[in-house]
């Protein structure tokens, strides 16, 4: 039984799309952080902390996506 080879151009495209979406999410989380800073009273701190935690998690996700992209870039181009 032969091993199925992934469609590398399709994977590259999916990773680029995922990184683009991550950039949009970063902008949106920045807006949430900015808005949380304007909330008066004790509700501001949890909102700000939540936005910062989400940004940290997004950074981890982007790191994983970049690692996957590097592995795909290093793979042989003429696998079939």
VOGU-3710 file (C-alpha; in Angstrom, 3 decimals, decimal comma):
1> xxxxxxxxxx> 0,000/0,000/0,000  1,532/3,329/-1,009  1,575/6,301/1,320  -0,655/9,162/0,223  1,352/12,306/-0,540  -0,195/15,618/0,506  -0,852/18,291/-2,085  1,930/20,719/-1,118  0,598/23,732/-3,030  -2,776/23,236/-1,355
11> xxxxxxxxxx> -1,115/23,028/2,068  0,955/26,152/1,365  -2,181/28,023/0,347  -4,018/26,888/3,465  -1,145/28,065/5,662  -1,010/31,459/3,952  -4,770/31,813/4,446  -4,452/30,826/8,104  -1,677/33,390/8,649  -3,803/36,069/6,972
21> xxxxxxxxxx> -6,690/35,225/9,289  -4,338/35,358/12,268  -3,334/38,889/11,242  -7,006/39,908/11,151  -7,565/38,332/14,569  -4,563/40,228/15,942  -6,126/43,509/14,771  -9,499/42,591/16,273  -7,933/41,617/19,590  -6,064/44,908/19,575
31> xxxxxxxxxx> -9,409/46,663/19,266  -10,824/44,611/22,143  -7,816/45,554/24,268  -8,196/49,225/23,342  -11,927/49,141/24,137  -11,303/47,347/27,440  -8,958/50,115/28,496  -11,867/52,563/28,138  -14,271/50,527/30,300  -14,731/52,217/33,648
41> xxxxxxxxxx> -14,641/50,356/36,911  -13,556/46,863/37,868  -14,687/45,248/34,602  -11,754/46,752/32,696  -9,055/44,538/34,222  -10,565/41,156/33,259  -11,352/42,370/29,734  -7,832/43,712/29,268  -6,311/40,533/30,682  -8,508/38,391/28,448
51> xxxxxxxxxx> -7,427/40,320/25,360  -3,766/39,950/26,324  -4,164/36,223/26,983  -5,883/35,792/23,621  -3,019/37,665/21,922  -0,517/35,336/23,619  -2,427/32,276/22,403  -2,591/33,764/18,907  1,194/34,227/18,977  1,571/30,529/19,825
61> xxxxxxxxxx> -0,736/29,574/16,970  1,181/31,753/14,507  4,406/30,122/15,688  2,976/26,679/14,944  1,789/27,819/11,533  5,217/29,274/10,724  6,863/26,017/11,792  4,525/24,044/9,531  5,262/26,413/6,658  9,014/25,952/7,188
71> xxxxxxxxxx> 8,615/22,157/7,134  6,611/22,332/3,919  9,164/24,678/2,350  11,944/22,228/3,257  10,137/19,221/1,785  11,070/17,914/-1,649  9,226/19,843/-4,357  8,897/16,987/-6,836  7,126/14,347/-4,723  4,466/12,500/-6,728
//
